[in-house]
Amino acid sequence: MPSEPDKMTTITADVLAENGQDTVAVTWELPEAAILFLQACLDTQVNMLVIGPVGTGKTSLINALSSRIRNDLRLITVERQAGYLLASEHVLALAIDHMLPTASLLHLRPDRVFVGNIEPADMPELVSLGLGIPLCATLRVPDDGDAVQQLIAHLEKQMAGLSRQQAAALIVQLFPLIVRITRDSSDQPHIAEVSEQTPTERRALFALKDGHLQPTGLQPAFMDRLARFGYGIESSDSFGFAD
């Protein structure tokens, strides 16, 4: 376990102002262990879904965490409304009106694709895309909403003949890591949970305790992937994971 599990760190990101042209700085204060883990997941291309109500800073959190992404990676953002401002040198921004351009994205072969605010109609294309290219996306979900069940329902609706069990398996494979953002009693956004989705359960890796996000001590099943990219025993300790 880390020597200072409650140490807080500030990360900052630029986000687009309401006029869609200027930028403003948004600051997140989070446990250092959670920041290091999420940045490692982005760096090692673990598929991630950031969920929460409208206006809780889902995109700004990704922007802030993106400072850790290696500069040699080729990134593409896909959005209906611009919001991503990734801290990386090689970013291609695509604006879309309707369907995700999956064929074009697969042809471009980026190292990671960032999709803004998933819509129900996106699900078939998203599955094709996310199972072939590392993916990071955002999804609007009410505070009391179940993101996995919402995605399963979207997928069932859009892909005829797919059973609920098959849809659930695809969603777990598509997004093994889910970051939930909510608002606190003062209406300020904060991360409420970082969880790993497995075929049988949701495992909280970071959760609120006494009002603060803390590591639960559980290691994700994909820890070996992080280790292959150089995030070994020392990193596991820094993330607050038990041996």
Backbone bond lengths (Angstrom), bond angles and torsions (degrees), N, CA, C in turn:
res aa  C-N    CA-C-N  psi(-1)  N-CA   C-N-CA  omega(-1)  CA-C   N-CA-C  phi
1 M - - - 1.457 - - 1.521 109.86 -
2 P 1.331 119.09 148.91 1.450 120.89 179.96 1.508 110.76 -68.71
3 S 1.329 116.68 152.83 1.455 120.13 -177.98 1.519 112.13 -70.21
4 E 1.335 117.36 -27.26 1.457 120.89 179.86 1.526 109.44 -126.87
5 P 1.343 117.52 75.35 1.466 119.99 -174.70 1.510 114.05 -64.58
6 D 1.346 117.30 -21.41 1.458 120.12 -177.23 1.525 112.72 -100.13
7 K 1.337 118.08 6.81 1.455 120.36 -178.64 1.520 110.26 -61.30
8 M 1.324 116.33 127.56 1.459 121.77 -178.60 1.522 110.24 -99.39
9 T 1.317 115.54 144.80 1.456 122.28 179.26 1.523 109.16 -133.22
10 T 1.311 116.17 145.76 1.464 121.28 179.57 1.527 110.16 -103.35
11 I 1.319 115.86 132.21 1.466 121.19 172.85 1.526 107.44 -124.75
12 T 1.316 115.68 145.83 1.464 121.34 -174.43 1.518 110.36 -126.27
13 A 1.322 115.59 145.06 1.458 120.73 177.83 1.516 109.75 -138.63
14 D 1.328 115.63 149.55 1.458 121.05 170.69 1.523 108.82 -85.63
15 V 1.308 116.30 137.05 1.462 121.41 175.18 1.519 108.10 -130.66
16 L 1.312 115.78 157.17 1.462 120.20 179.00 1.518 110.59 -70.92
17 A 1.334 115.67 136.84 1.460 120.66 175.88 1.534 109.05 -73.74
18 E 1.327 116.71 173.00 1.457 121.34 -177.39 1.529 112.64 -60.45
19 N 1.352 116.89 -25.92 1.473 118.56 179.69 1.525 112.47 -77.76
20 G 1.346 116.71 -4.48 1.457 120.72 176.64 1.516 114.96 75.58
21 Q 1.337 117.35 5.09 1.464 120.25 -177.40 1.529 111.78 -122.56
22 D 1.318 116.69 -50.73 1.462 120.49 -179.65 1.530 109.93 -77.52
23 T 1.324 115.29 164.60 1.457 120.16 176.68 1.521 110.01 -120.79
24 V 1.315 114.97 151.25 1.462 121.30 175.41 1.522 107.48 -130.20
25 A 1.322 116.09 152.82 1.460 121.05 -179.00 1.533 109.74 -89.56
26 V 1.313 116.24 134.03 1.464 122.97 176.76 1.524 107.99 -120.09
27 T 1.330 116.53 133.75 1.461 121.39 -176.27 1.522 110.86 -112.56
28 W 1.333 115.12 135.73 1.458 122.25 174.02 1.533 108.22 -115.65
29 E 1.317 116.82 130.34 1.465 120.95 172.93 1.525 107.74 -109.45
30 L 1.330 115.49 114.28 1.458 121.37 -173.01 1.526 110.17 -136.33
31 P 1.338 117.71 160.09 1.464 119.91 173.42 1.526 110.32 -59.55
32 E 1.304 115.21 136.88 1.466 119.27 -178.51 1.526 111.36 -57.52
33 A 1.326 117.36 -36.92 1.467 120.87 -179.33 1.520 111.23 -61.12
34 A 1.333 117.21 -41.52 1.470 121.19 -179.47 1.525 110.67 -68.48
35 I 1.337 117.17 -41.22 1.467 120.42 178.83 1.518 110.52 -62.18
36 L 1.327 116.97 -46.89 1.463 120.81 -179.25 1.525 110.91 -61.19
37 F 1.327 116.79 -41.04 1.465 120.03 -178.94 1.527 111.18 -67.30
38 L 1.329 117.81 -48.02 1.463 121.02 -178.60 1.524 111.36 -64.79
39 Q 1.316 117.08 -39.40 1.460 119.61 177.20 1.523 110.88 -65.45
40 A 1.328 117.37 -37.47 1.461 121.03 177.07 1.526 110.68 -64.39
41 C 1.332 117.07 -39.13 1.467 120.68 179.04 1.522 111.02 -65.16
42 L 1.332 117.36 -40.18 1.463 120.34 176.06 1.519 110.67 -65.67
43 D 1.325 116.33 -41.58 1.459 121.04 -177.27 1.524 111.86 -66.64
44 T 1.338 117.18 -33.91 1.459 121.42 -177.33 1.529 112.01 -97.37
45 Q 1.317 116.86 8.38 1.465 123.30 171.37 1.533 114.02 67.13
46 V 1.320 116.09 33.92 1.463 120.49 170.83 1.528 108.06 -72.25
47 N 1.326 117.95 131.51 1.465 120.65 178.59 1.525 109.98 -64.86
48 M 1.341 115.81 130.92 1.464 121.49 -173.16 1.525 110.47 -135.05
49 L 1.324 115.80 139.77 1.460 122.12 175.07 1.516 108.44 -122.09
50 V 1.338 117.21 125.78 1.466 122.74 177.64 1.522 107.44 -106.09
51 I 1.330 116.89 121.71 1.456 120.97 -173.78 1.525 110.66 -121.76
52 G 1.337 115.13 157.29 1.455 120.46 177.17 1.514 110.92 161.51
53 P 1.332 116.70 168.95 1.466 120.46 178.11 1.524 111.78 -64.25
54 V 1.310 115.88 168.38 1.463 122.02 177.10 1.525 110.00 -59.09
55 G 1.330 116.12 135.38 1.460 120.77 173.40 1.502 115.91 79.54
56 T 1.332 118.21 17.48 1.466 119.64 -179.42 1.528 113.11 -96.17
57 G 1.318 117.60 3.69 1.453 119.63 173.56 1.518 115.36 89.02
58 K 1.324 116.79 28.64 1.472 119.69 -179.82 1.528 111.10 -59.81
59 T 1.333 116.05 -47.97 1.466 120.06 -178.65 1.521 111.51 -70.24
60 S 1.328 117.39 -38.39 1.469 119.86 -179.39 1.525 110.89 -65.33
61 L 1.337 117.54 -33.33 1.465 120.14 177.03 1.525 110.08 -64.08
62 I 1.326 116.96 -44.95 1.464 120.28 178.72 1.527 110.14 -63.68
63 N 1.328 116.79 -42.09 1.469 119.99 177.36 1.524 110.86 -56.47
64 A 1.333 115.94 -44.26 1.468 120.63 -177.96 1.525 111.31 -67.41
65 L 1.328 116.67 -41.20 1.460 120.31 -178.90 1.528 112.65 -71.50
66 S 1.335 116.51 -22.02 1.466 120.43 -173.67 1.521 113.81 -66.98
67 S 1.322 117.72 -10.82 1.468 120.20 179.70 1.523 111.24 -62.60
68 R 1.341 116.96 -18.59 1.467 120.25 -178.67 1.534 112.59 -88.15
69 I 1.341 116.67 -14.49 1.458 119.16 -176.90 1.528 110.15 -65.68
70 R 1.316 116.31 134.79 1.466 120.96 -178.67 1.533 110.38 -60.38
71 N 1.319 116.70 137.51 1.464 121.64 -175.45 1.524 113.71 -71.44
72 D 1.349 117.46 -12.76 1.458 118.36 179.37 1.526 111.88 -85.37
73 L 1.346 118.12 -4.35 1.456 120.81 179.98 1.527 110.84 -81.50
74 R 1.327 115.10 142.62 1.467 121.21 177.56 1.526 108.25 -96.45
75 L 1.318 116.21 118.54 1.455 122.04 -173.86 1.528 110.74 -114.50
76 I 1.324 116.04 145.99 1.466 121.41 174.93 1.516 108.67 -129.55
77 T 1.328 116.75 132.77 1.461 121.48 172.97 1.524 108.61 -106.08
78 V 1.329 115.59 139.37 1.463 121.68 -179.53 1.522 107.78 -128.59
79 E 1.347 116.55 115.86 1.469 119.83 -175.01 1.521 111.26 -145.39
80 R 1.315 114.76 150.47 1.466 120.46 170.57 1.525 110.01 -86.21
81 Q 1.310 116.30 -28.08 1.465 121.94 176.13 1.516 107.34 -133.43
82 A 1.325 117.93 122.12 1.459 122.43 -173.41 1.518 111.89 -58.63
83 G 1.326 115.86 139.16 1.456 121.02 178.50 1.518 112.57 -159.22
84 Y 1.337 116.17 -32.97 1.461 119.10 -179.42 1.525 110.92 -70.97
85 L 1.333 115.46 130.57 1.460 123.36 171.77 1.526 105.89 -134.33
86 L 1.318 115.91 77.66 1.451 121.03 -172.64 1.520 111.42 -75.14
87 A 1.330 114.75 142.58 1.465 121.06 179.78 1.521 109.43 -85.85
88 S 1.325 116.30 68.62 1.462 121.45 -178.55 1.528 108.74 -147.75
89 E 1.334 115.82 154.77 1.464 120.16 -175.70 1.515 113.22 -80.86
90 H 1.328 118.06 -27.04 1.466 121.02 -171.90 1.531 109.91 -116.83
91 V 1.323 115.99 82.05 1.458 121.72 -178.06 1.526 109.16 -126.90
92 L 1.324 115.77 126.29 1.459 122.07 173.59 1.523 107.46 -108.15
93 A 1.338 116.61 120.49 1.464 121.35 -178.40 1.523 110.11 -99.00
94 L 1.339 116.23 123.23 1.459 121.70 178.96 1.528 109.39 -113.77
95 A 1.327 115.91 128.23 1.468 121.59 175.40 1.524 108.23 -100.05
96 I 1.324 117.00 132.15 1.462 120.97 -179.22 1.517 109.98 -125.05
97 D 1.321 115.53 156.86 1.459 121.38 176.02 1.527 111.56 -103.70
98 H 1.328 115.73 -37.59 1.462 118.81 -173.69 1.533 110.92 -130.22
99 M 1.322 116.58 -103.18 1.455 121.05 -172.40 1.526 112.42 -76.76
100 L 1.337 115.62 152.16 1.455 120.73 174.10 1.530 109.81 -67.59
101 P 1.323 117.90 134.95 1.477 120.66 -179.39 1.531 111.12 -82.35
102 T 1.335 115.84 66.05 1.462 120.63 -172.37 1.518 113.03 -57.90
103 A 1.347 117.44 -46.83 1.469 120.58 -178.10 1.527 110.76 -58.78
104 S 1.331 116.52 -43.35 1.470 120.18 -179.81 1.524 111.25 -66.27
105 L 1.333 116.40 -40.10 1.461 120.06 -179.61 1.521 111.20 -65.96
106 L 1.324 117.20 -42.35 1.455 120.30 178.19 1.525 111.05 -64.98
107 H 1.334 116.39 -34.65 1.471 120.57 178.15 1.532 110.67 -67.14
108 L 1.333 116.95 -37.60 1.463 120.79 -179.06 1.524 111.95 -72.43
109 R 1.333 117.06 -23.30 1.463 123.69 177.17 1.531 112.96 52.44
110 P 1.337 118.35 56.50 1.462 120.25 176.00 1.526 110.61 -71.93
111 D 1.325 116.07 165.96 1.461 120.50 177.38 1.527 111.88 -80.77
112 R 1.326 116.99 -24.79 1.463 121.00 175.60 1.521 108.87 -159.80
113 V 1.346 115.57 144.05 1.459 121.75 176.19 1.529 108.38 -116.23
114 F 1.335 115.38 135.60 1.464 121.97 176.59 1.531 108.22 -111.20
115 V 1.330 116.55 119.24 1.456 121.75 -179.01 1.525 108.79 -109.35
116 G 1.321 116.20 131.58 1.458 120.60 -179.60 1.517 112.68 -97.06
117 N 1.324 116.59 127.79 1.469 123.98 173.63 1.527 113.57 50.01
118 I 1.317 114.83 82.93 1.467 122.38 179.36 1.526 110.73 -58.98
119 E 1.324 115.70 136.36 1.460 122.48 173.13 1.533 109.10 -107.74
120 P 1.352 118.29 155.88 1.475 120.08 -179.95 1.521 113.64 -51.82
121 A 1.330 116.49 -41.65 1.467 120.10 -177.55 1.524 112.87 -68.03
122 D 1.327 117.26 -13.92 1.461 120.44 -179.39 1.521 112.92 -75.71
123 M 1.328 118.14 -18.43 1.450 120.72 -164.81 1.531 115.28 -58.33
124 P 1.351 120.29 -48.68 1.470 117.63 179.51 1.528 112.96 -59.16
125 E 1.342 116.26 -43.28 1.457 120.36 179.06 1.523 110.85 -67.14
126 L 1.322 115.78 -36.56 1.465 120.50 -178.69 1.521 110.70 -64.95
127 V 1.322 116.62 -39.76 1.462 120.47 177.86 1.527 109.84 -63.04
128 S 1.334 117.21 -46.94 1.463 120.86 178.61 1.524 111.34 -60.21
129 L 1.323 115.53 -39.51 1.459 120.78 -178.34 1.518 111.59 -73.54
130 G 1.333 116.38 -50.34 1.460 120.84 -172.78 1.500 114.76 -70.27
131 L 1.323 117.82 -21.01 1.450 119.93 177.23 1.522 111.63 -86.98
132 G 1.347 116.62 -4.05 1.457 120.35 178.95 1.517 113.77 -118.07
133 I 1.331 116.72 -23.40 1.465 122.56 -178.31 1.527 108.52 -135.32
134 P 1.346 118.21 136.16 1.463 119.97 175.99 1.528 110.96 -53.93
135 L 1.321 115.22 136.08 1.462 120.92 -168.62 1.524 111.01 -130.53
136 C 1.325 115.10 142.48 1.462 122.17 170.51 1.521 106.28 -134.55
137 A 1.331 117.54 131.85 1.463 119.84 -174.77 1.516 110.75 -145.19
138 T 1.330 114.78 164.77 1.461 121.05 174.96 1.520 108.98 -119.49
139 L 1.337 115.28 153.43 1.459 121.55 -178.70 1.521 108.86 -144.92
140 R 1.330 116.11 129.98 1.469 120.24 176.24 1.520 109.05 -78.28
141 V 1.327 116.04 119.63 1.468 122.39 179.90 1.517 108.06 -138.32
142 P 1.340 119.42 132.78 1.466 120.80 176.01 1.525 110.80 -59.66
143 D 1.326 116.61 160.46 1.460 120.94 -179.37 1.521 112.51 -53.10
144 D 1.329 116.25 -36.16 1.458 119.67 -177.14 1.529 111.86 -99.21
145 G 1.340 117.52 12.41 1.457 121.27 -176.52 1.521 112.55 -84.63
146 D 1.325 116.72 152.89 1.456 123.38 176.92 1.528 107.36 -104.20
147 A 1.326 116.52 106.44 1.457 121.25 -174.06 1.522 111.80 -63.09
148 V 1.327 117.04 -42.78 1.457 120.17 -177.49 1.526 110.68 -63.03
149 Q 1.335 116.40 -45.75 1.461 119.80 179.24 1.529 111.17 -64.93
150 Q 1.334 116.82 -34.82 1.461 120.56 177.68 1.528 110.48 -64.88
151 L 1.331 117.09 -43.28 1.458 120.87 179.59 1.528 111.32 -67.94
152 I 1.325 116.28 -38.45 1.465 120.12 177.48 1.526 110.07 -61.21
153 A 1.334 116.59 -44.15 1.468 120.45 179.09 1.519 110.90 -63.08
154 H 1.350 116.96 -41.67 1.460 120.48 177.55 1.526 110.53 -60.20
155 L 1.333 116.03 -44.27 1.454 120.64 -176.12 1.525 111.02 -67.76
156 E 1.329 117.08 -42.56 1.464 121.06 177.46 1.523 111.26 -59.54
157 K 1.325 115.17 -39.90 1.460 120.08 -177.75 1.523 111.65 -68.34
158 Q 1.326 116.13 -36.75 1.457 120.29 -173.59 1.529 113.60 -89.89
159 M 1.330 117.94 -19.31 1.455 120.91 -176.43 1.527 109.45 -121.37
160 A 1.304 116.16 94.62 1.467 121.93 -176.97 1.524 110.87 -61.36
161 G 1.330 115.35 140.03 1.458 120.60 177.38 1.512 114.42 87.64
162 L 1.324 117.27 -4.75 1.453 121.18 179.65 1.525 109.28 -85.36
163 S 1.321 117.39 125.45 1.459 120.01 179.11 1.520 110.17 -75.69
164 R 1.322 115.97 162.54 1.464 120.24 179.50 1.532 110.67 -63.13
165 Q 1.324 116.50 -37.35 1.454 120.32 178.73 1.527 111.04 -65.16
166 Q 1.316 117.05 -41.19 1.464 120.90 177.74 1.525 111.12 -66.37
167 A 1.331 116.09 -41.20 1.466 120.46 178.56 1.525 110.48 -62.27
168 A 1.342 116.48 -42.97 1.463 120.66 -179.95 1.524 111.17 -62.56
169 A 1.341 116.59 -41.24 1.466 120.57 179.70 1.524 111.12 -63.63
170 L 1.331 116.86 -38.81 1.461 120.69 179.18 1.522 111.60 -66.79
171 I 1.332 116.74 -41.04 1.460 120.34 -179.10 1.526 110.82 -65.36
172 V 1.333 116.81 -42.02 1.463 120.65 178.74 1.524 110.22 -62.84
173 Q 1.323 116.58 -40.47 1.461 121.01 178.26 1.526 111.31 -68.81
174 L 1.335 115.60 -35.63 1.460 120.73 -177.72 1.517 112.04 -71.14
175 F 1.342 116.90 -43.39 1.468 121.00 -177.20 1.527 110.77 -130.69
176 P 1.338 117.60 82.96 1.463 119.54 178.04 1.526 113.74 -69.75
177 L 1.341 116.84 -19.68 1.464 120.42 -177.78 1.518 109.90 -122.32
178 I 1.338 116.20 127.31 1.459 120.99 179.78 1.529 109.79 -126.61
179 V 1.329 115.52 129.93 1.465 122.95 177.74 1.528 107.59 -110.09
180 R 1.329 116.55 118.77 1.467 120.57 -179.15 1.526 110.54 -102.48
181 I 1.345 115.47 126.62 1.460 121.59 176.81 1.530 108.96 -110.31
182 T 1.323 116.83 134.56 1.463 122.01 175.43 1.528 108.61 -132.13
183 R 1.317 115.70 -178.85 1.464 120.78 175.28 1.520 109.48 -108.94
184 D 1.332 116.11 141.57 1.458 119.54 178.91 1.523 110.53 -85.59
185 S 1.337 116.62 -172.69 1.461 121.19 -175.80 1.521 113.06 -63.87
186 S 1.348 117.01 -21.44 1.466 120.93 177.89 1.527 111.56 -97.11
187 D 1.355 116.09 13.18 1.462 123.33 176.83 1.518 112.84 70.16
188 Q 1.339 117.62 21.05 1.450 121.69 177.46 1.531 109.67 -96.51
189 P 1.342 117.59 135.42 1.463 119.24 179.53 1.518 112.14 -70.64
190 H 1.322 116.07 145.10 1.456 121.99 175.60 1.525 108.69 -154.35
191 I 1.323 116.01 157.81 1.467 119.99 176.48 1.525 108.45 -76.77
192 A 1.326 115.87 123.54 1.462 120.49 -179.69 1.519 111.94 -93.19
193 E 1.337 116.67 -29.32 1.468 119.31 -177.75 1.522 110.42 -164.08
194 V 1.319 115.52 143.61 1.459 123.17 168.36 1.514 105.66 -119.27
195 S 1.324 117.40 117.98 1.465 119.80 -172.78 1.519 111.61 -131.09
196 E 1.322 114.59 153.62 1.455 122.52 173.99 1.520 108.36 -102.65
197 Q 1.322 115.51 133.13 1.461 121.03 177.12 1.523 109.26 -96.91
198 T 1.318 116.72 125.82 1.460 121.65 175.67 1.527 107.83 -119.60
199 P 1.327 118.68 168.45 1.467 119.83 179.82 1.519 114.00 -60.14
200 T 1.335 117.71 -19.88 1.460 120.28 -175.66 1.523 115.26 -114.00
201 E 1.333 117.71 -18.29 1.461 118.44 -174.78 1.529 111.57 -162.91
202 R 1.341 114.21 167.95 1.462 121.66 169.45 1.523 107.32 -105.05
203 R 1.317 116.37 124.37 1.465 121.57 -177.13 1.518 109.12 -110.60
204 A 1.325 117.64 116.31 1.456 121.48 179.41 1.525 109.23 -74.92
205 L 1.333 116.11 122.97 1.461 122.04 176.88 1.525 110.75 -94.50
206 F 1.329 115.74 -34.38 1.469 123.37 172.59 1.519 106.63 -133.85
207 A 1.314 117.09 136.11 1.465 120.90 -178.32 1.522 109.49 -147.44
208 L 1.331 115.49 160.49 1.455 120.26 178.97 1.528 110.27 -73.50
209 K 1.318 115.55 133.16 1.455 122.53 174.56 1.512 107.92 -139.85
210 D 1.317 116.13 120.01 1.480 121.10 -176.25 1.525 110.38 56.04
211 G 1.332 115.95 36.21 1.461 120.54 175.89 1.510 115.33 83.42
212 H 1.337 117.89 3.08 1.458 120.78 -177.65 1.525 109.89 -126.40
213 L 1.339 115.88 141.80 1.454 121.06 177.54 1.520 109.15 -73.35
214 Q 1.334 116.35 126.11 1.461 120.72 -177.57 1.529 109.75 -139.39
215 P 1.358 116.82 151.25 1.462 119.15 175.33 1.522 110.54 -66.52
216 T 1.316 116.35 141.21 1.463 120.50 178.35 1.526 111.22 -85.76
217 G 1.328 117.24 -14.02 1.451 120.96 -177.42 1.512 113.35 97.38
218 L 1.343 117.74 -14.39 1.460 121.21 179.73 1.524 110.95 -76.87
219 Q 1.325 116.66 140.03 1.451 121.58 175.35 1.522 109.80 -94.82
220 P 1.337 117.31 142.69 1.473 119.24 175.80 1.518 110.65 -72.68
221 A 1.322 115.72 154.17 1.463 120.47 178.42 1.522 111.83 -65.09
222 F 1.366 116.44 -22.73 1.464 119.50 -178.85 1.533 112.19 -91.69
223 M 1.334 118.12 18.61 1.459 120.94 179.85 1.529 111.35 -59.98
224 D 1.350 116.80 -30.83 1.457 119.17 179.00 1.521 111.30 -64.92
225 R 1.337 116.52 -31.04 1.468 119.92 176.82 1.519 110.09 -65.60
226 L 1.321 117.04 -44.48 1.461 120.63 178.07 1.525 110.23 -61.52
227 A 1.342 115.94 -38.77 1.469 119.84 -179.32 1.527 111.41 -63.94
228 R 1.349 116.78 -35.76 1.470 119.94 179.40 1.524 111.76 -64.31
229 F 1.325 116.32 -24.38 1.465 120.81 178.51 1.527 111.84 -94.62
230 G 1.330 116.74 8.38 1.460 120.02 176.20 1.515 115.47 101.81
231 Y 1.342 116.96 2.36 1.463 119.81 178.17 1.528 108.06 -94.73
232 G 1.348 115.78 85.86 1.453 121.32 -173.71 1.513 114.28 -97.44
233 I 1.325 116.21 -139.99 1.464 121.88 -173.72 1.520 111.35 -62.11
234 E 1.341 117.16 -43.32 1.463 119.58 179.80 1.518 110.87 -60.79
235 S 1.337 116.74 -41.34 1.460 120.53 178.84 1.518 110.47 -65.22
236 S 1.331 117.03 -40.49 1.466 120.86 179.25 1.517 109.73 -58.58
237 D 1.331 116.99 -41.78 1.466 120.60 176.79 1.525 110.51 -64.35
238 S 1.329 116.91 -41.24 1.462 121.03 -178.94 1.520 111.41 -65.13
239 F 1.352 116.55 -30.79 1.461 121.09 179.25 1.533 111.38 -77.57
240 G 1.351 117.39 -11.74 1.462 120.15 -178.20 1.505 113.76 85.00
241 F 1.348 117.44 18.39 1.461 120.85 -177.98 1.519 110.23 -87.91
242 A 1.340 116.25 144.91 1.455 121.46 177.00 1.531 109.68 -75.23
243 D 1.337 116.23 156.53 1.462 120.13 176.95 1.533 110.57 -69.86
